Amino acid sequence: MLRRGTRTKQGSIELIYLNENTKVPCLAFAIPKTVGTAVVRNKIRRQYREEFRKLVSRDPEIIPEGNYLIKVYSTKEENLPKIELLGKALKDLKIKNEHNEN
């Protein structure tokens, strides 16, 4: 997935998309221990899952079926990734995929 997917980076997150036939978009995470304790990393996962769910229900066309990997790059708790970056990354990814199809 990491080599074949389409990538986009927004701030401290990188979103990798792999176009596969799935009925529901699949979401996975790569959050290193340098981001924080397990409690902090789990909180980030919960927040991103919820934001992803909201985006799917609000605008299903922005999220095509396939697999998504969210990689987090941050080393300090005060610099935790902003949840709003997920929507921007998904829009950027959609533009890249449309460009690659043409």
C-alpha positions, 0 to 999 in steps of 0.5 A: 500500500505504501508504494502504490498509493496516492499521497498527500501531506497536510501539516503534520499528517500524510494521507495515503490512498489506495484505490481498491474495490471496497464497499466501505472506505477502510481507515488505518493509522501509523502513529509512532511512539514519538507522538506521545503515550498510548493514551495520546495516540489512541485519542488521535485515532478516535478523533480522526475516525470520528472526523472521517465518519463525519466527512463520509456522512456529510459529503460521500463523494469526497471519499471514494471507496478504497483504503486510507492510511493516515500517518502522523508526524509530530513529536510534541503534545502541543503540536498534535495534528489538527483534525481539520487537516483531514478534510483538506488532505482528502480534497487534495487527494481527490484532485490528485486522483482526478488529475491522474485519471485524465 
